[in-house]
Amino acid sequence: MNVAKNDIPKIKNFSKALRKSILKMAYIAGASSSHFGGALSIVEIVSTLFSFKMKINNDPNWEDRDRFILSKGHACLAYYAALSEMGYISKKELETFEKNDSNLLGHPVINRKLGIDFSNGSLGMGLSLGIGVAISLKKKNKDNKVYVILGDGECNEGSVWEAAMAASNFKLDNLYAIIDKNNFQQTGSNDEIMSLGSLDKKWESFGWETSSLNGNNEEELYKYFSNNNHSNKPKALIANTIKGKGFSFSENNNDWHHAVLTKNLYDQGLKELE
């Protein structure tokens, strides 16, 4: 799905719709709570992919679609909200998030009918999935792309770097790894728990074509994904983001990694969206 450059406001409207759905799902989840902060930090990334960059249509099983993998599966609120905007998941079904017998659990569970191509829960696995898909597409002589969103804390996992080494070795130029660098993980800041140093230099040293930008800025994301790069390297995008982006009570507040949204904060969030 493509938009003209002067339609960037459409991507921003997509982002606003995602935040509204995320807020409502988190509130309805109640005591089950949700991974609120990490979903909000990737909203603009997901919006740019789904409303502009990725080759998709109204059929979630269309053979020639691009593939999306949410490696940081706990951020699934943003994913479910995007699938709803695409028409794959109804607004009513979004309200079943974390309820008994729901298709929409706290981590994505494969459901091709809803557009969920891959299950993901254990961190560090999504990039390896993406490599397998990227290799498969090349063997089928298809030009589809594979987009994987990872967390920066997730990059503590050794499997990420094994996958990073493999992707450059196989010259998977159809693979994008987008690292949500919000500087936090579950129990604290990255610097407190496991300093990541320069992610740009790390990914570049593993043979990836590496870029860095403001991951909460649709214009910067649009410019990056509009460039047609013909390098034979996989692409790593370091997206500098704010955890909990969009609501004053959650921005840069790691208490909102996984917390219960009250009625008062839900109402406040609605006002801030407007």
Secondary structure, DSSP 4 states (H G I P E B T S, - for coil): ----GGGHHHHHHHHHHHHHHHHHHHHHHGGG-B-HHHHHTTHHHHHHIIIIIS---S-TT-TT--EEEESSGGGHHHHHHHHHHTTSS-HHHHTTTTSTT-S--SS---BGGGTB-----STT-HHHHHHHHHHHHHHTT----EEEEEETGGGGSHHHHHHHHHHHHTT-TTEEEEEEE-SEETTEEHHHH-----HHHHHHHTT-EEEEEETT-HHHHHHHHHS----SS-EEEEEE--TTTT-TTTTT-GGGGSBPPPHHHHHHHHHHH-
